[in-house]
Amino acid sequence: MQAAIFENGAVHLVSKPTPTLGPGEVLIEVRMAGICNTDLELLRGYMGFAGIPGHEFVGRVVAAPSAPQLLGRRVTADINIGCGTCPVCLQADARHCPNRTTLGIAGKDGAFAQFVAMPLHTIHLVPDCISNAQAVFLEPLAAALEPSQQLHLTARQSVLVLGDGKLGILTACALRRLVPDLVLAGKHEDKLAVAAAQGVTVRQGTDAGHIAATLGREFGLFDVVIEATGRPQGLETALELVRPEGTVVLKTTTFAPTTLAMAKVVVDEITLLGSRCGDLRLAIASLKDKLVDVLPLVEAAYPFEAFAEALEHAARPGAMKVLVDFRAL
């Protein structure tokens, strides 16, 4: 099979053997995948990654010895694979299994390849009403919805999403139905317009300081600030805008370290909440019920043979979602 490999900061298209299925696994022929900021961070050296990246995907099951009813079905998969035997897997959430592997990120070859093997218990069927391009957004949309599963968000709360990148826009559009007056703040008028078209209140600023000052004057401090800027400095801005005893939800992961004086967190008794992956079932229901329109976030699609060009496009400042299409292979 053809696959993309990240190694020592470079990308290579290579031929590799098709994955051999282990017990309880299914083989998926990838049809479309998305490039996300995490992939770009991995290329820069995040987590010392080397291998096949890619975790946002949709494909067709071509082999399923233990579940033949899945043959030919379109699917996606949870990206976190727990060991299934430790106390965390048995009693809590396999997403936090200390022995887990993560598709295309840690210990598991990803979806920037013609085929990927995944455990049966990670598989989710994709309804026919959801297109391939929409299905690629299921993993990031699940992450965008995760704060609603971690917090008791109410319509009366003041909630701010910081960052008008793909995840920030998805988060604002997904959570607006729970918090009608939610505000999305960012720097780019055209990107904020994507969320505004879906009913989100948006505010634009030229830089972090300008955004914080503008929001502070108009809205005061927020009960909840969801930080999705993708920048190490985003947490500092979030702490400027959250009220005492409020909550800052952290969505950003970057290769660069974050330095921050934590006295404000202690003195103002602010809750910091990490928020990573979410429930794909919730994301599937949201797209099926047309609660969120993800297609305006698609900026370009490239055939897999042009993966290097797709990666370069995705790395441009301000780029929206870049898709990789495997259907010509």
N, C-alpha and C positions, 0 to 999 in steps of 0.2 A: 504494500500500500504506500501511497504518498503521504508524507507528514512534514510538518514544520518543526524544527528543532531550535531552541534557544541554547546558546553555549558561549560563555565568555563575552557576553554583550553583543553577540552577532546572531543572525537568523539564517538557517540553511534549510532548503527543501531537500528531503532525502527519501530514499526508498527503504521501507522497513517491513518485516514480516507482519502479516495481519495478526492481531492479538489472539492468543490461544485462550479459550474459555476455561475458567476455573469452575469449581462446583457452585451452582446457583447463579451463574453469570449469564448475561445475554450479550450478543454482539449487535452493535448498532452501526449502521452505515450513516455517517454524518451527511446531512443535506445542506445545512447552513449553520454558521457560527458567528458570534460577535466578538469584536475586539474591545476589551474594557481597560480602564486605567490600571487595574491590577496587572494585566498582561504587560503593559508598558513598564510598570515598576519592576516586574520580574526580569525583563530584558536589561534593565539598568542594574540589576544585581540584588534586588529584594529577595531575602530568604536564601541567598546563594543558589538560586534556581538554575537547573540545567535539565533539559528534556523537552517533551512536547507540552506546550501550554494550551490554554483554551478551556473555558468552563461554561460559557453561554452557548447553548447549541440545541438543535432539534435534528432528529434523524429517524431512520426507519429500521425496525428490528429485522435482522436477516438470519439470526440463529438464536434459538432459545430452547435448549434441550429440556429444561425443567418447566417451561411455560410456553408450549407450542401455540397457545391461543394468541400470543403476542406477535407472531410472525406477520410481517407486512404492516404492522401498526406504527403510526408516528408517535414518537416519545421524546421526552427529555428526562433528566435525572437529577436527583439531589447530588450536590458536589462533595459533601462530606460523607466519608465511609468509615463508620466505627468498626471496632474489632468484634462487637456483638457479644462479648463475654465478660467485660469488666463491669464493675458496679455502676459506672456512669452510663454505659449502654443499656444495662438491664433495668436501671431505676430512674434514669433521668433522660438525657438528650445525647444521642450519638454524635451530634455536632461538636460536642466538647469532649469526646473520648480522647484520653491522653495518647492513645495508640492509633488515632485516625490517620487516614490519608485523605487528601483533598484533590479532586480532579483538576489536573492542569496546574496545580499550585504546589503540592507537597506529596511526593511519594506515589503519584498516580498519573500516568500519561494522559494528556488531555485531548480535547476535541478538535484541535487544529490538525486533523488527520482524517483519512478516508473512513477509518473504522475506530471505534472505541468499545471496550468491554466494560460493562458495569454490572454490579450485583442487582439481582432481581428486586430486592426490597427498596432500591433507590429509584426505580422506574416510575414515571408518571405518563399516562396517556395524554396526548394533545388532541382536543376535540377538533373536528373538521372545520368548525367555524373560526378557528384561529389559524392564520396563515403562517408559513415558515418564518417570514420576517417578524411577525408579532411574537412567535414562540421563542425566538432568540432572546426576547426581553423577559422571559419568565423568571430567570434567576435574579437579575437585578431588580425586577419589580417585587419579587418576594422580599428582597433585602429592603426595598423602599417601604414596604408595608410592615416590616418587623417592629418598628417603634409602637405601632398600634397593638401589638401582642405583648409588649413589655410594659407599657404604661396604660393607665386608665385615662385615655384622652377623652375630653368632653367638649361639647360645643361652646361652653362658656370660657374655656381656657384661651389664653393668648399664646399662640405657637408661631415660632419663626423657623424657617428653613434657610440656612446660610449656604449659598453656592448655587450657581445656575448651570453647573455641569449636568451631565446625563442623570446621575443619581439624585442630585438636588431637585431637578425638574420632576423626575419620577416620584420622589418622595412627596413633593408638594401636591402633585396631581392626585396621588393615591390617597393622601390623608385629608384632603380638602373636604371630602364627604363626611368625615368625622368632626372636623373643626372648620366650619364654613368660613371663618375670618382669618384663617391661616395666611401668613405672609411669606413670600419667597423673595429673598434679596440677592442680588448679584450685580455684575459689572456690564453685562452684554444685553443690549436692548433686543436684539433679534432672538436670543435664546430665552429671555424672559417672556417674550411674546408667545412662545410655544405653550408655556404654562398659563399665561393670561387668557389664551383662547379657550382653555378648559376651565375658566372660572376662578383661577387663583389670583389673589391680590399680590401684585409684584411691586418692588421698589428697586431702583437702579442707583448705583453710586460709582464713582470713578476709582475708588480704592477702598481698602478695608476701613481706614479711618473715616472717610467720607460716609460710607455706608452706616457705620456705627453711630455717627453723629446725627445723620438724617433720621434713622429709625428711632433713636433715643428721643429726638424732639417730637416726632409724630406719635409714637406709640408708647413711649416709656420703656420699662423693662418687661420682659416676657416671662411667662410661667415656664415655658419649655423652649429651648433652642436646640434645633437639630443641625449639627455641624457637618456639612457635606461639601466643603470647599475643595477638598483634595490637596490642601496646602498645610504645612506644619503650623503656620501662623493662625489657622482658622480657629483653634481652640481659644486663643487669647481674645479674639473678637467675640466669640460666643460667650465667654465669661463677662465681657463688658455689657452684654445685652440681656443677661438672665437676672431675674430678681433674687434677692436673698431667699434661701430655702427652695429655689427653683431647681430645674433639672436641665443639664446639658447632655444631649445624646450625641455620641461620637460615631460617625460613619467613615471618616477619613482613615485610610491606611497609606502611609508613604514610606519610601526608602529613607528619606531624610529624617533625622531625629527631631523631636519636639522638646524645646526648653521652655519652662514656664514657672514663674513664681506661684507657688500653690497657696500662699497665705490667704488670698481672697476666697478660695474654695473652703478653707477651714473657717474663716471668720464669718462668711455669709452662709455657711452650712449648705453649700451647693452639692447636689447629687450629680456625679459623673456616671453616665451609663453607656457602656460599650454596646454597639449594635452591629451585627455582622450579617449573617445569612438569615433567610426567612423560610416560610412554609410555601412550597410550590403549589400546594392545593389552593391556597388563598389567592395566589397570583393567577392561577388558571381560572378560578371563578371570576376574578375581576375582569380579565380579558373576555371571557365568555359572555359576561353580562354587560360588556361595553362600558365599564365604569371608568376606564382610563384609555386614552388614545396614545399608543406608543409610536405609531408610524411617523409622526412629525419629527421624531428624534433621529430618524435614519438620514444620514447625510450622503452615504455612498455605499455601493456594493461592488466587490471585486471578485473575479473568479479565483479559485485557490491558486492557480498557476501564477497569479500576480500578488501573492501574499506579501512579499516585501514592500510593494507599492501600497498595499492596503495598510500595512503597519506604519509606513511613513506618513500616510494620510491621517491615520488615527492619532499620531503623535503631534500633529500640528496644534498650536495653541488655539483653544476654543473649539476644536473639532467635536462634532456630535458622533452618533453611533456609526461605525463602519462595519459592514457585514462582509463575510467571506462565504462565497457560494461554491459548493462542491458538486453541483448537479451536472456539470459538464464532464466530470471524471468518469 
